[in-house]
Amino acid sequence: MMLRTLIINARIVNEGKIENADLLIEGERISKIASTGTISTENVVIIDAENNYLLPGFIDDQVHFREPGLTHKAEIYTEARAAVAGGITSFMEMPNTLPQTLTQDLLQWKYDRAAEVSLANYSFFMGVSNDNLAEVLKTNPNDVCGIKVFMGSSTGNMLVDNPSVLERLFAECPMLIAVHCEDEAIINANMSAFRARFGEDVPMYLHPQIRSAEACYKSSSLAVELAHRHNTRLHILHISTQKELALFSSNSDLRNKRITAEACIHHLWFSDKDYQNKGSLIKWNPAVKTEEDREAIRKALKSGKIDVVATDHAPHTLDEKSQSYFKAPSGGPLVQHAVVALMELVNDGHFILPEIAAKWSHRVADCFRIKERGYIREGYYADLVLVNPQEPWKVSKENILYKCGWSPFEGQTFSSKIKKTWVSGHLAYNEGVFDESKQGKRLHFEPLN
């Protein structure tokens, strides 16, 4: 018998508004949204959402869940579970695993694995190297979120620095191309200069000078130039500098916007002043930069120059992060704390709730043309998160769910708390308790025009 759940007295945040209403979930989908008290209560499970917000689930377009090959740091199972507890209902995972996702068979392995163990909905990017273009062009745009290119430092064979490969990729690929942009030559020159000065003990606070704004801008401007020349659908990930914002324009018609950009939680929250206390725990690529860069990114997210928000969740063990500058890897875990961190920025007056919810859900669905998700609409999949905006709690080792066991937010008190998360109609997380009887579903996409 189909499960029917009626959420009553909800403050529904959707499509630019906050409205009091009731919502009926039947099976996997939202079947009815109506004024409070007008939906029949027969044969339903009733959940009273009084004083809580009901929001569209966060669709995270950039995570690194480390499987296969790096499972001492994270797994699809553990990180999808932490994501759901944090209000993230769908994720898109990156190809820099071991082995790297550079063939259709390796890409399919990830989908098969997620179908077995992922509590959240899922998609996976196909990776690009200097020598796998023929394999990349086999990718099905209907059920793969996009193509990922590292136009900057990466691991193994994933740095794409061959101009002819980039030209062919941008000219021939019919799918969204998501790009990590940092110029390798500038970074290497900066590393050499600081190594000559400090040896192996380069202070962490110099990370944004090594992976500099100039390195970001040179690579991003090249990607934008290629996209303009070939009319490519380009998505530039994790913008970290004010300088790069000149490359983008505001456009409300995101489904037809050809060049889009993403901001990440850490670039919205931290600044270079935080290296003093956080050190390598906030070492990301691209680097967390100045307060001026952070403020510009916040304003660009509001204005629409930056289109979506994501986590770039990329866990490493504490032992790995505790090494010296050149040995400590970049990246950190964020999926469990992304929604509450963004709501904290709302409380602090940087955003209003409907606009930031749009950036984590509506706009992502439009950007990637995800079918029947990203909005609270009748007939859409019920990907929903219930949040109490006035239930303070502190991040501690005891409540961190990442396999790596730490968070850059440890010790932070958040004002809001995730109460329940529905994934494709399934109540996967309920007041600290998981129901793993159903897994998430594969995302599907409408092809580009």
Sequence and secondary structure as in RCSB ss.txt:
>XXXX:A:sequence
MMLRTLIINARIVNEGKIENADLLIEGERISKIASTGTISTENVVIIDAENNYLLPGFIDDQVHFREPGLTHKAE
IYTEARAAVAGGITSFMEMPNTLPQTLTQDLLQWKYDRAAEVSLANYSFFMGVSNDNLAEVLKTNPNDVCGIKVF
MGSSTGNMLVDNPSVLERLFAECPMLIAVHCEDEAIINANMSAFRARFGEDVPMYLHPQIRSAEACYKSSSLAVE
LAHRHNTRLHILHISTQKELALFSSNSDLRNKRITAEACIHHLWFSDKDYQNKGSLIKWNPAVKTEEDREAIRKA
LKSGKIDVVATDHAPHTLDEKSQSYFKAPSGGPLVQHAVVALMELVNDGHFILPEIAAKWSHRVADCFRIKERGY
IREGYYADLVLVNPQEPWKVSKENILYKCGWSPFEGQTFSSKIKKTWVSGHLAYNEGVFDESKQGKRLHFEPLN
>XXXX:A:secstr
   EEEEEEEEEEETTEEEEEEEEEETTEEEEEESTT S  TT EEEE TT EEEE EEEEEE   TTT TTT  
HHHHHHHHHHTTEEEEEE S SSS S SHHHHHHHHHHHHHH SSEEEE EE  TT HHHHTT  TTT   EEEE
ES  STT B   HHHHHHHHHH  S EEEEE  HHHHHHHHHHHHHHHTT   GGGHHHHS HHHHHHHHHHHHH
HHHHHT  EEE     SGGGGG    S GGG SEEEEEEHHHHH  GGGHHHHGGGG  SS    HHHHHHHHHH
HHHTSS EEE  B    HHHHTS TTTS      TTTHHHHHHHHHHTTSS HHHHHIIIIIHHHHHHTBTT SS
  TTSB  EEEEETT  EE  GGG  STT   TTTT EES EEEEEEETTEEEEETTEE  SS   B  B    
